[in-house]
Amino acid sequence: MSKNTTSRKLAIQIAIAIAIIVLAVIAKKSVADESAGTISTERAEQLTHMLRHDCGSCHGMTLKGGLGPSLLPEQFKDKNIEYLKLTILHGRNGTAMPPWNAIISEDDAHWLAEFLLSGRINELNK
């Protein structure tokens, strides 16, 4: 076997290994994304009520801003779910935003963050 053939086979094996690793990471992320934030319909209704009333007490009853900033999707165009989830769970130092991790789960926070980013919050103001 020539040196070029051996090098080519090694390059192909490395490319295949990288492709398998990439596919495994994508598959794992996909499964994690599907299970993250999964809550019951009843819990979604409770969180929606909490969003309107508890969050609304600072962010305004229409959630367009008050003591706290607006919770409408435009406010979060440069934010991701993880940022919002951490903010919900742990609050924001130096602001009036309290941590909610004592009364809501990570799945609850994920659902709320997803709800805020999705624009479905506009349905609450109809």
C-alpha positions in Angstrom: 0.0 0.0 0.0 1.3 3.4 -0.9 1.7 6.2 1.5 -1.0 8.3 -0.2 -3.5 5.4 0.0 -2.8 4.9 3.7 -3.1 8.7 4.3 -6.4 8.8 2.3 -7.8 5.8 4.3 -6.9 7.5 7.6 -8.5 10.8 6.5 -11.7 8.9 5.5 -11.7 7.1 8.9 -11.2 10.4 10.8 -14.0 12.1 8.7 -16.4 9.2 9.5 -15.5 9.3 13.2 -16.1 13.1 13.3 -19.4 12.7 11.4 -20.6 10.0 13.9 -19.7 12.2 16.8 -21.5 15.2 15.3 -24.6 13.1 14.6 -24.5 11.7 18.2 -24.3 15.3 19.6 -27.2 16.5 17.4 -29.3 13.4 18.4 -28.6 14.0 22.1 -29.5 17.7 21.8 -32.7 16.9 19.9 -33.8 14.4 22.6 -32.9 16.9 25.3 -34.8 19.7 23.6 -37.9 17.5 23.2 -38.0 16.6 26.9 -36.9 20.0 28.3 -39.8 22.1 29.4 -42.4 19.4 29.1 -45.2 20.2 31.4 -48.9 19.2 31.7 -51.7 21.3 30.3 -52.8 22.0 33.9 -49.4 23.3 34.9 -49.2 25.4 31.7 -52.5 27.1 32.8 -51.1 27.7 36.3 -47.9 29.2 34.8 -49.8 31.4 32.5 -51.9 32.6 35.4 -48.6 33.2 37.4 -47.1 35.1 34.4 -50.1 37.4 34.1 -50.6 38.1 37.8 -47.3 37.6 39.6 -45.0 38.7 36.9 -47.5 41.3 35.8 -47.3 43.0 39.2 -43.9 44.2 38.3 -43.8 43.9 34.5 -47.2 45.6 34.0 -50.6 43.9 33.8 -50.3 43.9 30.0 -46.6 42.8 30.4 -45.5 45.7 28.3 -43.3 47.0 31.2 -43.7 48.6 34.6 -41.2 48.4 37.4 -39.6 45.7 35.3 -39.1 45.7 31.6 -41.5 44.5 28.9 -41.9 40.8 28.6 -43.0 41.0 25.0 -40.9 39.0 22.4 -39.2 42.2 21.1 -37.5 42.5 24.5 -35.8 39.2 24.0 -34.7 39.2 20.4 -31.0 38.9 21.4 -31.7 36.4 24.3 -32.0 32.6 24.3 -34.0 30.2 26.3 -31.2 29.4 28.7 -30.6 33.1 29.6 -34.3 33.6 30.3 -34.6 30.4 32.2 -31.7 31.3 34.5 -33.1 34.8 35.0 -36.5 33.3 36.0 -34.9 30.8 38.4 -32.2 32.9 39.9 -33.4 36.5 39.5 -31.2 39.4 38.4 -28.6 40.9 40.9 -28.9 44.7 41.3 -32.6 44.7 40.1 -36.0 44.0 41.6 -36.1 40.7 39.7 -36.4 38.0 42.4 -35.4 34.3 42.1 -38.4 32.0 41.5 -36.5 28.7 42.0 -38.1 28.2 45.4 -41.6 27.8 43.9 -41.0 26.7 40.2 -39.0 23.9 38.7 -36.5 24.0 35.9 -39.1 22.6 33.5 -41.5 25.4 34.6 -38.8 28.0 34.0 -38.0 26.4 30.6 -41.7 26.5 29.6 -42.0 30.2 30.7 -38.9 31.1 28.8 -40.1 29.3 25.7 -43.5 31.0 26.1 -41.9 34.4 26.3 -39.7 33.9 23.3 -42.4 32.3 21.1 -44.6 35.4 21.1 -47.5 33.5 22.6 -47.5 36.0 25.4 -49.3 38.3 23.0 -52.4 36.0 23.3 -52.7 37.1 27.0 -53.3 40.7 25.9 -56.3 39.9 23.7 
